[in-house]
Amino acid sequence: QVQLVESGGGLVQAGDSLRLSCAASGRTFSSYIMGWFRQAPGKEREFVARISGSGGSQYYTDSVKGRFTISRDNAKNTVYLQMNNLKPEDTAVYYCAARRSVTNVYNYWGQGTQVTVSS
C-alpha cells in the first residue's frame, strides 16, 4: 500500500515556475514508477510525465517537453515536478500516481494540488 500526498500548487502568472512535490509512504518507494497527471476543468485527466524507479528514465507528454522536469529522491520517498515557463493552458489539478513496473495501471493516487496560471 502506498499513500501519496502532493504539495506545491498555487496561483502564478504566465512564464513563472512552480515545483510540485509528492511524498510517498512505505519502504519500497524505489520499486514504483511514478507519474504526474493533470485534469483541467471540463476535461479528462491526462498524462504529464513519468519516471522510473531508479530515476534514470523519464518520459513526457509533448505539450510539456522542454518546460517540465520530473525527478525523484528515493531517500526522501518524494517525486517532484519542476514546471517552468508556465502557460494558462497548464491550469489544472495535478495528481501524482504510482505503479509497479509489471503493470501499466497506476494503482495509487494522491488527492491532487491545484495549479492556476493567469495570463
Secondary structure, DSSP 8 states (H G I E B T S, - for coil): ---EEEE--EEEETT--EEEEEEE-SS-GGGEEEEEEEE-TTS--EEEEEE-TTS--EEE-GGGTTTEEEEEETTTTEEEEEE-S--GGG-EEEEEEEEETT-SS--EE---EEEEEE-
